[in-house]
């Protein structure tokens, strides 16, 4: 699947699932990921529960449900590879801008990179070797 083309041309809603070291799961609504040149994906996030979970457990899953009727989209199984805090790259990737004051109140931002381990359709098993 061409992730860059898919996420650039498809509207919908996404949910990122993470778990802490004890396995307690968290779900959070996230925008479409940024697909990097090496086909990794990155999400911009503040230091909240999702980011905290990723400090002790690098595994995550992202469900993207396409806008419209039916159940179309993708499930991405991910492994965190690295992160950056408040970098020029992070701010260049932002799809929306927030007033500087709200950024200060929310604290630092992180650009978290993931290797894509597997891609499956929203419904069904898809290609078990799919990437």
DSSP file (Angstrom, degrees, kcal/mol; ACC not computed):
  #  RESIDUE AA STRUCTURE BP1 BP2  ACC     N-H-->O    O-->H-N    N-H-->O    O-->H-N    TCO  KAPPA ALPHA  PHI   PSI    X-CA   Y-CA   Z-CA
    1    1 A X              0   0    0      0, 0.0     2,-1.4     0, 0.0     3,-0.2   0.000 360.0 360.0 360.0 134.3    0.0    0.0    0.0
    2    2 A X     >  -     0   0    0      1,-0.2     4,-2.5     2,-0.1     5,-0.2  -0.690 360.0-177.8 -81.4  91.7    1.3    3.5   -0.9
    3    3 A X  H  > S+     0   0    0     -2,-1.4     4,-2.9     1,-0.2     5,-0.3   0.887  76.6  53.7 -63.4 -41.0    0.8    5.1    2.5
    4    4 A X  H  > S+     0   0    0      1,-0.2     4,-1.8     2,-0.2    -1,-0.2   0.953 114.0  41.3 -60.3 -50.1    2.0    8.5    1.5
    5    5 A X  H  > S+     0   0    0      2,-0.2     4,-1.6     1,-0.2    -1,-0.2   0.901 114.9  52.6 -63.1 -41.7   -0.5    8.7   -1.4
    6    6 A X  H  X S+     0   0    0     -4,-2.5     4,-1.3     1,-0.2     3,-0.3   0.951 113.6  40.7 -60.3 -51.9   -3.3    7.1    0.7
    7    7 A X  H  < S+     0   0    0     -4,-2.9    -1,-0.2     1,-0.2    -2,-0.2   0.764 114.1  53.2 -74.4 -23.5   -3.0    9.6    3.6
    8    8 A X  H  < S+     0   0    0     -4,-1.8    -1,-0.2    -5,-0.3    -2,-0.2   0.798 120.4  31.7 -76.4 -27.5   -2.5   12.6    1.4
    9    9 A X  H  < S+     0   0    0     -4,-1.6     2,-0.5    -3,-0.3    -2,-0.2   0.479 104.0  81.1-110.0  -3.1   -5.6   11.9   -0.6
   10   10 A X     <  -     0   0    0     -4,-1.3     2,-0.3    -5,-0.1    -1,-0.0  -0.904  58.8-154.2-115.1 128.8   -8.0   10.2    1.9
   11   11 A X        +     0   0    0     -2,-0.5    56,-2.6    56,-0.1     2,-0.3  -0.695  41.8 100.6 -93.6 150.6  -10.2   12.0    4.4
   12   12 A X  E     -A   66   0A   0     54,-0.3     2,-0.4    -2,-0.3    54,-0.2  -0.986  63.1 -72.5 167.5-162.3  -11.2   10.3    7.6
   13   13 A X  E     -A   65   0A   0     52,-2.3    52,-2.9    -2,-0.3     2,-0.3  -0.955  35.0-155.8-129.1 144.6  -10.6    9.9   11.3
   14   14 A X  E     -AB  64  30A   0     16,-0.7    16,-1.9    -2,-0.4     2,-0.4  -0.907   7.0-164.0-125.5 151.5   -7.8    8.1   13.1
   15   15 A X  E     -AB  63  29A   0     48,-2.4    48,-2.8    -2,-0.3     2,-0.5  -0.999   9.4-154.5-132.3 128.4   -7.3    6.5   16.5
   16   16 A X  E     -AB  62  28A   0     12,-3.1    12,-1.7    -2,-0.4     2,-0.5  -0.907   9.9-159.7-104.9 127.0   -3.9    5.7   18.0
   17   17 A X  E     +AB  61  27A   0     44,-3.6    44,-2.0    -2,-0.5     2,-0.3  -0.905  17.6 163.8-108.4 132.1   -3.8    2.8   20.5
   18   18 A X  E     -AB  60  26A   0      8,-2.2     8,-3.0    -2,-0.5     2,-0.3  -0.881  18.7-153.0-134.7 167.9   -0.9    2.5   23.0
   19   19 A X  E     - B   0  25A   0     40,-0.5     6,-0.2    -2,-0.3    40,-0.1  -0.991  16.4-123.8-141.5 149.3   -0.3    0.6   26.2
   20   20 A X    >   -     0   0    0      4,-1.9     3,-1.8    -2,-0.3    33,-0.1  -0.168  47.1 -83.7 -80.6-176.2    1.9    1.2   29.2
   21   21 A X  T 3  S+     0   0    0      1,-0.3    -1,-0.1     2,-0.1    32,-0.0   0.754 131.2  52.4 -62.5 -24.6    4.4   -1.3   30.5
   22   22 A X  T 3  S-     0   0    0      2,-0.1    -1,-0.3    35,-0.0     3,-0.1   0.471 121.0-106.2 -90.2  -2.6    1.7   -3.1   32.5
   23   23 A X    <   +     0   0    0     -3,-1.8     2,-0.5     1,-0.3    -2,-0.1   0.517  65.3 152.5  92.2   5.5   -0.5   -3.5   29.4
   24   24 A X        -     0   0    0      1,-0.1    -4,-1.9    29,-0.0    -1,-0.3  -0.605  39.4-137.3 -72.3 121.5   -3.1   -0.8   30.3
   25   25 A X  E     -B   19   0A   0     -2,-0.5     2,-0.4    -6,-0.2    -6,-0.3  -0.513  20.8-170.6 -88.1 145.4   -4.5    0.4   27.0
   26   26 A X  E     -B   18   0A   0     -8,-3.0    -8,-2.2    -2,-0.2     2,-0.4  -0.988   4.4-161.6-130.2 142.8   -5.2    3.9   25.9
   27   27 A X  E     +B   17   0A   0     -2,-0.4     2,-0.3   -10,-0.2   -10,-0.2  -0.972  13.1 175.0-121.8 140.1   -6.9    5.2   22.8
   28   28 A X  E     -B   16   0A   0    -12,-1.7   -12,-3.1    -2,-0.4     2,-0.3  -0.998  34.0-113.1-145.9 142.7   -6.7    8.7   21.4
   29   29 A X  E     +B   15   0A   0     -2,-0.3     2,-0.3   -14,-0.2   -14,-0.3  -0.595  42.3 177.7 -74.1 130.7   -8.0   10.5   18.4
   30   30 A X  E     -B   14   0A   0    -16,-1.9   -16,-0.7    -2,-0.3     3,-0.1  -0.970  27.8-115.2-134.9 149.5   -5.1   11.5   16.1
   31   31 A X        -     0   0    0     -2,-0.3   -18,-0.1    13,-0.2    -1,-0.0  -0.126  58.8 -63.8 -67.9 174.4   -4.8   13.1   12.7
   32   32 A X        -     0   0    0    -20,-0.1    -1,-0.2     1,-0.1   -18,-0.0  -0.318  64.4-107.8 -57.9 144.9   -3.4   11.3    9.7
   33   33 A X        -     0   0    0     -3,-0.1     2,-0.6    10,-0.1    10,-0.2  -0.328  24.2-113.0 -73.2 160.1    0.2   10.4   10.2
   34   34 A X  E     -C   42   0A   0      8,-2.9     8,-2.1    -2,-0.0     2,-0.6  -0.851  29.4-143.8 -88.8 123.1    3.0   12.1    8.3
   35   35 A X  E     -C   41   0A   0     -2,-0.6     6,-0.2     6,-0.2     2,-0.1  -0.813  17.4-149.8 -94.0 122.5    4.6    9.5    6.0
   36   36 A X    >   -     0   0    0      4,-2.8     3,-2.0    -2,-0.6   -32,-0.1  -0.326  28.7 -98.7 -88.8 170.1    8.3   10.0    5.8
   37   37 A X  T 3  S+     0   0    0      1,-0.3    -1,-0.1     2,-0.1   -33,-0.0   0.796 123.8  53.5 -58.8 -31.2   10.7    9.3    2.8
   38   38 A X  T 3  S-     0   0    0      2,-0.0    -1,-0.3     1,-0.0     3,-0.1   0.280 121.1-107.4 -88.7  11.6   11.7    6.0    4.3
   39   39 A X  S <  S+     0   0    0     -3,-2.0    77,-0.2     1,-0.3    -2,-0.1   0.526  80.0 130.6  70.6   9.3    8.0    4.9    4.6
   40   40 A X        -     0   0    0     75,-0.1    -4,-2.8    -5,-0.0     2,-0.3  -0.435  51.9-133.2 -75.5 166.8    8.1    5.3    8.4
   41   41 A X  E     -CD  35 114A   0     73,-2.1    73,-3.0    -6,-0.2     2,-0.4  -0.899  16.6-161.5-122.0 155.3    5.2    7.3    9.9
   42   42 A X  E     -CD  34 113A   0     -8,-2.1    -8,-2.9    -2,-0.3     2,-0.4  -0.989   3.5-162.5-137.9 145.2    5.3   10.1   12.4
   43   43 A X  E     - D   0 112A   0     69,-2.0    69,-2.8    -2,-0.4     2,-0.5  -0.964  17.4-134.7-124.6 143.1    2.8   11.7   14.7
   44   44 A X  E     + D   0 111A   0     -2,-0.4     2,-0.3    67,-0.2    67,-0.2  -0.846  38.9 162.4 -94.1 131.5    3.0   15.1   16.5
   45   45 A X  E     - D   0 110A   0     65,-2.7    65,-3.0    -2,-0.5     2,-0.1  -0.998  35.7-126.5-149.9 150.7    1.9   14.8   20.1
   46   46 A X  E     - D   0 109A   0     -2,-0.3     2,-1.7    63,-0.2     5,-0.4  -0.364  51.5 -84.8 -82.0 174.3    2.0   16.6   23.4
   47   47 A X  S    S+     0   0    0     61,-0.7     2,-0.2    59,-0.3    -1,-0.1  -0.643  84.4 121.3 -85.5  88.3    3.3   14.8   26.6
   48   48 A X  S  > S-     0   0    0     -2,-1.7     4,-2.7     0, 0.0     5,-0.2  -0.482  82.1 -59.4-126.8-159.8    0.1   13.2   27.6
   49   49 A X  H  > S+     0   0    0      1,-0.2     4,-2.8     2,-0.2     5,-0.2   0.880 131.0  52.1 -60.0 -43.1   -0.9    9.6   28.2
   50   50 A X  H  > S+     0   0    0      1,-0.2     4,-1.7     2,-0.2    -1,-0.2   0.951 114.3  42.7 -58.4 -50.3   -0.2    8.4   24.7
   51   51 A X  H  > S+     0   0    0     -5,-0.4     4,-0.6     1,-0.2    -2,-0.2   0.901 113.5  52.7 -63.9 -41.2    3.3    9.8   24.7
   52   52 A X  H >X S+     0   0    0     -4,-2.7     3,-1.3     1,-0.2     4,-0.6   0.920 106.9  52.3 -60.7 -44.8    3.9    8.6   28.2
   53   53 A X  H >X S+     0   0    0     -4,-2.8     4,-1.8     1,-0.3     3,-1.3   0.885 103.0  59.1 -58.3 -39.1    2.9    5.0   27.3
   54   54 A X  H 3< S+     0   0    0     -4,-1.7    -1,-0.3     1,-0.3    -2,-0.2   0.645  92.9  67.7 -68.9 -13.7    5.4    5.1   24.4
   55   55 A X  H << S+     0   0    0     -3,-1.3    -1,-0.3    -4,-0.6    -2,-0.2   0.798 116.0  24.3 -73.9 -27.8    8.3    5.7   26.8
   56   56 A X  H << S+     0   0    0     -3,-1.3     2,-0.3    -4,-0.6    -2,-0.2   0.578 131.8  34.9-111.9 -14.4    7.8    2.2   28.3
   57   57 A X     <  -     0   0    0     -4,-1.8   -38,-0.3   -38,-0.1    -1,-0.3  -0.894  59.1-167.6-144.1 109.3    6.2    0.3   25.5
   58   58 A X        +     0   0    0     -2,-0.3    22,-2.8    -3,-0.1     2,-0.2   0.517  57.8 103.2 -78.7  -3.5    7.1    1.1   21.9
   59   59 A X  E     + E   0  79A   0     20,-0.2   -40,-0.5   -40,-0.1     2,-0.3  -0.579  43.1 157.9 -83.5 141.5    4.3   -0.9   20.3
   60   60 A X  E     -AE  18  78A   0     18,-2.0    18,-2.9    -2,-0.2     2,-0.4  -0.963  27.2-146.9-151.8 164.6    1.2    1.0   18.9
   61   61 A X  E     -AE  17  77A   0    -44,-2.0   -44,-3.6    -2,-0.3     2,-0.5  -0.996   8.4-158.7-137.3 141.9   -1.6    0.5   16.5
   62   62 A X  E     -AE  16  76A   0     14,-2.7    14,-3.1    -2,-0.4     2,-0.5  -0.985   2.2-163.6-124.6 124.4   -3.3    3.1   14.4
   63   63 A X  E     -AE  15  75A   0    -48,-2.8   -48,-2.4    -2,-0.5     2,-0.5  -0.932   4.9-170.6-107.2 124.4   -6.8    2.7   12.9
   64   64 A X  E     -AE  14  74A   0     10,-3.1    10,-2.1    -2,-0.5     2,-0.6  -0.965   3.1-165.3-118.3 116.4   -7.8    5.1   10.1
   65   65 A X  E     -AE  13  73A   0    -52,-2.9   -52,-2.3    -2,-0.5     8,-0.2  -0.895  21.1-128.2-104.2 118.3  -11.5    5.0    9.1
   66   66 A X  E     -A   12   0A   0      6,-3.1     6,-0.3    -2,-0.6   -54,-0.3  -0.295  27.9-103.8 -64.5 146.6  -12.2    6.6    5.8
   67   67 A X  S    S+     0   0    0    -56,-2.6     2,-0.2     6,-0.0    -1,-0.1  -0.369  84.0  45.6 -65.2 149.3  -14.9    9.3    5.6
   68   68 A X  S    S-     0   0    0     -3,-0.1     2,-0.2    -2,-0.0     4,-0.1  -0.667  98.1 -32.8 113.5-169.1  -18.2    8.1    4.0
   69   69 A X  S    S+     0   0    0     -2,-0.2     3,-0.1     2,-0.1     2,-0.1  -0.525  98.6  24.1 -89.0 156.5  -20.3    5.0    4.4
   70   70 A X  S    S-     0   0    0     -2,-0.2     2,-0.6     1,-0.1    -2,-0.0  -0.247  96.2 -66.2  86.6-176.7  -19.0    1.5    5.1
   71   71 A X        +     0   0    0     -2,-0.1     2,-0.4    -6,-0.1    52,-0.3  -0.770  69.0 145.5-118.6  84.0  -15.9    0.4    6.7
   72   72 A X        +     0   0    0     -2,-0.6    -6,-3.1    -6,-0.3     2,-0.3  -0.908  26.9  73.5-119.0 148.4  -12.9    1.3    4.6
   73   73 A X  E     -E   65   0A   0     -2,-0.4    49,-0.5    -8,-0.2     2,-0.3  -0.997  67.7 -74.7 151.2-149.7   -9.5    2.4    5.7
   74   74 A X  E     -EF  64 121A   0    -10,-2.1   -10,-3.1    -2,-0.3     2,-0.5  -0.996  13.7-145.1-150.4 150.8   -6.4    0.8    7.2
   75   75 A X  E     -EF  63 120A   0     45,-3.5    45,-2.6    -2,-0.3     2,-0.5  -0.987  21.2-162.9-114.1 125.2   -5.0   -0.6   10.4
   76   76 A X  E     -EF  62 119A   0    -14,-3.1   -14,-2.7    -2,-0.5     2,-0.5  -0.937   7.7-154.1-111.5 127.6   -1.3    0.1   10.9
   77   77 A X  E     -EF  61 118A   0     41,-2.8    40,-2.7    -2,-0.5    41,-1.3  -0.901  28.6-171.1-100.5 126.0    0.8   -1.9   13.4
   78   78 A X  E     -EF  60 116A   0    -18,-2.9   -18,-2.0    -2,-0.5     2,-0.4  -0.807  28.6-159.6-127.7 153.3    3.7    0.2   14.6
   79   79 A X  E     -EF  59 115A   0     36,-1.9    36,-3.0    -2,-0.3   -20,-0.2  -0.990  31.6-122.0-130.1 124.6    6.9    0.2   16.6
   80   80 A X  E     + F   0 114A   0    -22,-2.8    34,-0.3    -2,-0.4     3,-0.1  -0.421  31.1 174.7 -64.6 134.2    8.4    3.4   17.9
   81   81 A X  E     -     0   0A   0     32,-2.6     2,-0.3     1,-0.4    33,-0.2   0.704  58.2 -31.7-110.9 -32.7   11.9    4.0   16.6
   82   82 A X  E     - F   0 113A   0     31,-1.1    31,-2.7     2,-0.0    -1,-0.4  -0.977  50.7-143.2-171.3 174.4   12.7    7.5   17.9
   83   83 A X  E     - F   0 112A   0     -2,-0.3     2,-0.3    29,-0.2    29,-0.2  -0.988   2.1-153.2-151.4 158.9   11.3   11.0   18.8
   84   84 A X  E     - F   0 111A   0     27,-1.9    27,-2.8    -2,-0.3     2,-0.5  -0.951  14.9-138.4-129.4 149.9   12.3   14.6   18.6
   85   85 A X  E    S- F   0 110A   0     -2,-0.3    25,-0.2    25,-0.2    23,-0.0  -0.952  73.2 -25.7-116.0 125.0   11.1   17.5   20.8
   86   86 A X  S    S+     0   0    0     23,-2.2    -1,-0.2    -2,-0.5     2,-0.1   0.838  88.8 161.8  48.8  46.5   10.1   20.9   19.5
   87   87 A X     >  -     0   0    0     22,-0.1     4,-2.0     1,-0.1     5,-0.2  -0.479  55.1-111.9 -92.8 165.4   12.3   20.6   16.4
   88   88 A X  H  > S+     0   0    0      1,-0.2     4,-2.1     2,-0.2     5,-0.2   0.893 119.4  56.0 -60.6 -39.8   12.1   22.6   13.2
   89   89 A X  H  > S+     0   0    0      2,-0.2     4,-1.5     1,-0.2    -1,-0.2   0.926 105.1  51.9 -59.0 -45.2   11.0   19.5   11.4
   90   90 A X  H >> S+     0   0    0      1,-0.2     4,-0.9     2,-0.2     3,-0.6   0.950 112.7  44.0 -55.7 -51.5    8.1   19.1   13.8
   91   91 A X  H 3< S+     0   0    0     -4,-2.0    -1,-0.2     1,-0.2    -2,-0.2   0.788 109.9  56.0 -70.0 -26.0    6.9   22.6   13.3
   92   92 A X  H 3< S+     0   0    0     -4,-2.1    -1,-0.2     1,-0.2    -2,-0.2   0.773 107.8  50.3 -73.6 -24.4    7.3   22.4    9.5
   93   93 A X  H << S+     0   0    0     -4,-1.5    -2,-0.2    -3,-0.6    -1,-0.2   0.639  79.7 119.3 -86.9 -15.5    5.0   19.3    9.4
   94   94 A X     <  -     0   0    0     -4,-0.9     3,-0.1    -3,-0.2    -3,-0.0  -0.268  49.6-159.4 -57.6 131.5    2.2   20.8   11.4
   95   95 A X  S    S+     0   0    0      1,-0.1     2,-0.3     2,-0.0    -1,-0.2   0.705  77.5  29.2 -84.6 -22.0   -1.0   20.9    9.4
   96   96 A X  S    S-     0   0    0      2,-0.0     2,-0.4     0, 0.0    -1,-0.1  -0.941  77.2-132.2-133.9 157.6   -2.6   23.6   11.5
   97   97 A X        -     0   0    0     -2,-0.3     2,-0.3    -3,-0.1     3,-0.0  -0.896  15.1-159.4-112.4 143.1   -1.1   26.4   13.5
   98   98 A X        -     0   0    0     -2,-0.4     5,-0.0     1,-0.1    -2,-0.0  -0.849  35.5 -90.7-113.1 152.3   -2.1   27.3   17.1
   99   99 A X    >>  -     0   0    0     -2,-0.3     4,-1.6     1,-0.1     3,-0.6  -0.338  38.0-118.2 -59.3 145.5   -1.5   30.6   18.8
  100  100 A X  H 3> S+     0   0    0      1,-0.2     4,-1.9     2,-0.2     5,-0.1   0.841 111.4  59.4 -56.0 -36.7    1.8   30.7   20.5
  101  101 A X  H 3> S+     0   0    0      1,-0.2     4,-1.8     2,-0.2    -1,-0.2   0.895 103.6  49.4 -63.2 -40.7    0.1   31.2   23.9
  102  102 A X  H <> S+     0   0    0     -3,-0.6     4,-1.9     1,-0.2    -1,-0.2   0.868 108.3  55.1 -68.5 -33.5   -1.8   27.9   23.7
  103  103 A X  H  X S+     0   0    0     -4,-1.6     4,-1.2     1,-0.2    -1,-0.2   0.914 107.0  50.3 -61.8 -42.3    1.4   26.1   22.7
  104  104 A X  H  < S+     0   0    0     -4,-1.9     3,-0.2     1,-0.2    -2,-0.2   0.890 110.9  48.9 -64.0 -39.0    3.1   27.4   25.9
  105  105 A X  H  < S+     0   0    0     -4,-1.8    -1,-0.2     1,-0.2    -2,-0.2   0.850 110.8  49.9 -69.5 -34.7    0.2   26.2   28.1
  106  106 A X  H  < S-     0   0    0     -4,-1.9   -59,-0.3     1,-0.2    -1,-0.2   0.667 104.8-139.7 -80.8 -16.3    0.2   22.7   26.5
  107  107 A X     <  -     0   0    0     -4,-1.2    -1,-0.2    -3,-0.2    -2,-0.1  -0.419  46.9  -6.3  89.9-166.8    3.9   22.2   27.0
  108  108 A X        -     0   0    0     -2,-0.1   -61,-0.7     1,-0.1     2,-0.3  -0.170  60.6-137.9 -66.4 156.3    6.4   20.6   24.7
  109  109 A X  E     -D   46   0A   0    -63,-0.2   -23,-2.2   -62,-0.0     2,-0.4  -0.878  13.3-154.0-112.4 147.3    5.5   18.8   21.4
  110  110 A X  E     -DF  45  85A   0    -65,-3.0   -65,-2.7    -2,-0.3     2,-0.7  -0.962  11.4-150.6-124.1 139.4    7.1   15.6   20.3
  111  111 A X  E     -DF  44  84A   0    -27,-2.8   -27,-1.9    -2,-0.4     2,-0.5  -0.943  24.9-165.0-104.9 109.5    7.5   14.2   16.8
  112  112 A X  E     -DF  43  83A   0    -69,-2.8   -69,-2.0    -2,-0.7     2,-0.3  -0.864   3.0-153.1-106.9 125.0    7.3   10.4   17.3
  113  113 A X  E     -DF  42  82A   0    -31,-2.7   -32,-2.6    -2,-0.5   -31,-1.1  -0.741  10.9-169.9-100.6 142.3    8.5    8.2   14.5
  114  114 A X  E     -DF  41  80A   0    -73,-3.0   -73,-2.1    -2,-0.3     2,-0.4  -0.986  22.4-132.1-132.5 141.0    7.3    4.6   13.9
  115  115 A X  E     - F   0  79A   0    -36,-3.0   -36,-1.9    -2,-0.4     2,-0.8  -0.737  31.7-125.3 -79.1 138.0    8.4    1.7   11.7
  116  116 A X  E     + F   0  78A   0     -2,-0.4   -38,-0.2   -77,-0.2     3,-0.1  -0.806  31.8 177.1 -90.2 110.9    5.3    0.3   10.0
  117  117 A X  E     -     0   0A   0    -40,-2.7     2,-0.3    -2,-0.8   -39,-0.2   0.839  64.4  -4.4 -83.1 -35.8    5.3   -3.4   10.9
  118  118 A X  E     - F   0  77A   0    -41,-1.3   -41,-2.8    13,-0.1     2,-0.4  -0.984  53.9-153.2-159.4 146.6    2.1   -4.4    9.2
  119  119 A X  E     + F   0  76A   0     11,-1.1     2,-0.3    -2,-0.3     8,-0.2  -0.995  22.1 170.2-124.6 127.4   -0.9   -2.8    7.3
  120  120 A X  E     - F   0  75A   0    -45,-2.6   -45,-3.5    -2,-0.4     6,-0.1  -0.916  37.0-100.4-129.4 157.5   -4.3   -4.4    7.2
  121  121 A X  E     - F   0  74A   0     -2,-0.3   -47,-0.2   -47,-0.2   -49,-0.1  -0.282  39.1-107.6 -67.9 165.9   -7.7   -3.3    6.0
  122  122 A X  S    S+     0   0    0    -49,-0.5     2,-0.4     1,-0.2   -50,-0.1   0.898 108.3  34.4 -61.6 -40.5  -10.2   -2.0    8.6
  123  123 A X  S    S+     0   0    0    -52,-0.3    -1,-0.2   -50,-0.1     3,-0.1  -0.958 111.3  15.2-119.2 133.8  -12.2   -5.2    8.2
  124  124 A X  S    S-     0   0    0     -2,-0.4    -3,-0.1     1,-0.1     0, 0.0  -0.153  88.0 -78.7  96.1 169.2  -10.8   -8.6    7.5
  125  125 A X        -     0   0    0      1,-0.2    -1,-0.1    -5,-0.1    -3,-0.0   0.760  57.4-174.1 -80.6 -26.8   -7.4  -10.2    7.7
  126  126 A X        -     0   0    0     -3,-0.1     2,-0.7    -6,-0.1    -1,-0.2  -0.268  57.1 -18.9  63.8-155.4   -6.0   -8.8    4.4
  127  127 A X    >   -     0   0    0     -8,-0.2     3,-2.5     1,-0.1    -8,-0.2  -0.782  60.0-150.0 -86.3 114.3   -2.6  -10.0    3.3
  128  128 A X  T 3  S+     0   0    0     -2,-0.7    -1,-0.1     1,-0.3    -2,-0.1   0.727 101.6  44.5 -61.4 -19.1   -0.9  -11.5    6.4
  129  129 A X  T 3  S+     0   0    0    -11,-0.0    -1,-0.3    -3,-0.0    -3,-0.1   0.375  89.7 138.1 -98.0   2.5    2.4  -10.4    4.9
  130  130 A X    <         0   0    0     -3,-2.5   -11,-1.1     1,-0.1     0, 0.0  -0.136 360.0 360.0 -59.1 139.4    1.1   -7.0    3.9
  131  131 A X              0   0    0    -13,-0.2    -1,-0.1   -55,-0.0   -11,-0.1   0.265 360.0 360.0-142.9 360.0    3.2   -3.9    4.4
